[in-house]
Amino acid sequence: MERRDKVNYYLDLAEVVSCRSTCLRRRYGAVIVKNDQVISTGYVGAPRGRANCSDIGRCVRQEMHVPRGERYELCRSVHAEANAIIHASRDEMIGATMYLTGVEMADGSYIKNANSCSMCKRMIINAGIEKVVVRDDRDHYRVIEVSSWVEDDESLEGRKGY
């Protein structure tokens, strides 16, 4: 039996966490790890006490044909990255790595060129997380140095996230 490499192990955990997502468009899961210890997990879902899109059976952004990366103020959900950050203390997250996996609900494929939205990027920066590892397919991923988000301030350019 071949042992799964550690990075894909954590990405697999993020994928399992994503199974709790309530978004009708995309399923995301995030796992924050520091010193080989899972600090926190998060998935996409409405704030506590509010109905999820999966409960009400509709997505306003989908109904309005809003493209990926736009008009998040219309979304009912809190993103996976934000939920993971909310459930951890900053001192635990300083220098940590976040593992992120996204899956399209329509066909179960991995989300192409997945990336955190600009709001989640700002939270990740402030949390002190050092790296974000994003799954591209079952065995391949990208490692993003969070410092590159600080240096390349997309808020000055208006780029889109996930």
N, C-alpha and C positions, 0 to 999 in steps of 0.2 A: 504494500500500500504506500502510495506517495503522499507525503505530508503537504498540506496546503501552505503556501508561503504566508508569512505574517500579514503583509499588506492586504492580500486578497482575503485572508481570514477576517480582518476588520471590515473590509468592504462587504463581505458576505453577511456579517452582523448588521451592517447598515441596510442591506437589502432585506433582511428579515424584519428589521424595525420598520422599513417602508411598508410592509404588509398591513400595518395599522393605519396607514394614511386613509383619509376620507375624501380626498379630492377625486373628482370624476375625470379629470384630464391627465394628471401625472401623479405618480407615487414616488415620494422621496423619503429617504431615511438618512439620518446623520448620527455618527458615533464619535464622541470626543475621547481621545486616548492620550494618556501621559504616563511615561515610564512603564509601558505595557500593562497599564491598568485602565479599564473602561471607567471614565469619569461620568459620562452622561450620554443619553440617547434622545433623539427627537424625530418626530414624523410630522407630516402635513395634516393639520386638523383645525377645526374651528376653536375659538377660545372656550374654555370651560363654561358649561351652562348654555351655550348657543348651539343651535342645530347645525349639524354638518351637512355639506352638500350631498353626501351619500344618503343622509337621512331624509332630506327634502326632495331629492331626486332631480336637482337642477344646479347648473353652474351659470351664473350671470355672465361671466367672461366668455364662456363657450357660446351661450345664446347670442351674445353680441359680436361673436367672431373676433374677439380681441387676440391679436398675435402674442406669442410667447414673449415675455419680457416687458409687456406694457400694461398699464392701467391696474396695478396691483391694489389700488384703493377699492376696487370693485370686488375683490376676492374676500370670501368669508374666513379664509384660513390663515393660520400662523405657519410660516415655513418651518421645515425640519431643522434647519440650522438655528433659527431663533429659539425653537422649543428646546433644543439640546443646550443652548447657552443659558436659557432661563433656569434650567434645572441644575446648574453647576455654579460653584463659587469662582470668582475671578482668579484667586490664587491657585486653584486647581488647574485652570485653563492656561495660565501663562506658560508658554513654551510647548503647549500640547499640539496634537495633530487632530484635525477633523477629517473623518472619512465620510464621503457622500456618494450615495447611489440613487439614481433616478430611473424610473421605468414608465414608459407610455402605457396608459390604461387601455387604449384602443387595441394594441396588438402585443403588448408584453415585451416590446423591444427596449433596450437601453436607450436613454435619451441621448441623442447625438449632440456633441459639444456642450454637454451640461455644464453649468456654472452657477454660482450663487448670484442672486439679484443684487443690485447696488445697495439696497437696505441691509441685506444679510451680510454683505461684504463689510459694511461699516460696523456691524455688531461683532463680526469675527475679529476685525482689527482691534476694536476696543476691548474685547475679551482677552486679548493677549495670545490668541492662538497663532502658532508659528507657521503651520503648513495645512493645506487642504488637499486631500487626495480624492480625486473624482474618478469614478468608474466609467470606462468607455465601453467595455464588454466584459464577459465573464472573467477574463484573465488579464486584461490590459487597463491601464489607468494613467492619469496625469497627476503629477505632483506640482502644486502651486505654492510658491513661497508667498505668504501673506504680505511680506514687505514689498513685493512687486505691486500690490494693490495700493499701498501707501504712495509709492513713487509714481505710479501711473494712475493719477486721480481721474477716474472716469466721469466723475461728477462735472468735470470741466468739459467733457466731450459728449455727454448724453448717450453713452452706449447702453445696450440692453443686457439683462441677465437671463435667468431661466424663466 
